[in-house]
Structure formats: structure tokens, C-alpha cells
Amino acid sequence: MKSLRIKTFAPHLMVGSLLLLGSASSLAAQEDETHGEGAFHPVDIVSVATGDFDRNGSQDAALLVLPGNGAAFGPDLHILLKGYDQDQPPGKLSPALSVPNAAIGTAPLFAGQVPALEALPDGSLQILSLNTGIGRAAWEQRVTLASGGDRFHVTRFQYNSYDKLQEEPSVDCELDLSAGKGVLDGKAISFEARRTPFEDWDDQTAYGLCGIGG
């Protein structure tokens, strides 16, 4: 299983993330004042990640943001890329992808339920959803996105669960969707390879391959 957090301390990335949060907060406040579409409050930002998501040598950004008005959906994903909009000044982040309900977790979020983003070394973006804090059924789910052309495709899917009372069987599933192979509870499996844009992705597809909910 991949580590959930990058261990290396990188001050420049921390500064970049803080600047991004400041910019996002300012934008949200301005949009809220004008009742702009898609406005959100700074407190609705769940997670931020920075990385070279389109592999062009510049630092991009991604945010998970809870939907407003108490909507019973998971947080929205916003990916912003430098140089994406040629009409914008060089170095400016521009929205490249916005997908609603991109992770599992509705407000109010409690400990062990907070979704997170992680920028992986190869330029991929991983979305973590989990419930390890409430109830006997603990689980973690990771959906990995990679840029291809002008779209972000789902390339990998991981799901791990266990019963805290150890009365129900656990599930350990990792799928390489682009290669059409994976490992389910220690056994190799194969399936039809696929390249699904994230805006068209449905978790149920992977659940079926992992034998979840059947």
C-alpha cells in the first residue's frame, strides 16, 4: 500500500500551499459577495495538493471543496493548471477540471472521515476517501488520476477494508485500470483495460471488479 503522506519536509511546497489557500480564500470571498456561481467559503476547503499534474514543468494545484448549502454530496474536485488558458498571463493558474462529488464524505466531517489529496512523484493525483473513525467497518479508498491529452483519466483504484471486531472478512484490492490487471486479497486478477475520464468515472465499476457490494 502506498503511503498516505509525503514524508519529506519541503518548505517551498508548504509556502506554495499556503499561498494557494490564501488565493482560494480571497476568490471564494469575492464570489460569495457577488453571489457568483460556484462560490464557496474558505472553511469548505477540505484538502489541497500541489504538483506538476500536466507534466509541463510548472507547479499546478488541486482542491477538494465541500459543496455549499448543506448538500448531501461529497466534496468537489477542482484542478488548476499553469498555462492552461493561453489568454491568461504566464504563471497564472487556470481552472482545467471541476468534478462534483469527487470523494466520499459529507459535512459535517468527523475524525477518520476527512478526504484528502496527494500529489504523487510521477505527476499523478490521488484522491483518498475513508472511514476509519466511526462504526465497526473501517475502509480506505484511493482513486488515482493522470493527465492524458486534455483530460484526467482514472489509472488506478485501491480499496482496503476490515472489521474492527474481526468477525467479517477484510478486502484488499488494487487495480491497475490502464493495464487491465490487479490483485484481490492476494490473488492476481485480470479484466478489460480501460481509460475512463474522471468526469465519467463511477466507483461502482471498480467495486464490481473488487467484489464489493455484490
Beta strands, then each sheet from edge to edge (+ up, - down):
strand 1: 45-51
strand 2: 60-65
strand 3: 76-82
strand 4: 93-99
strand 5: 116-119
strand 6: 125-131
strand 7: 137-148
strand 8: 151-163
strand 9: 171-176
strand 10: 181-184
strand 11: 187-190
strand 12: 196-197
sheet 1: 1+ 2- 3+ 4-
sheet 2: 5+ 6- 7+ 8- 9+ 10- 11+
sheet 3: 5+ 6- 7+ 8- 12+
end
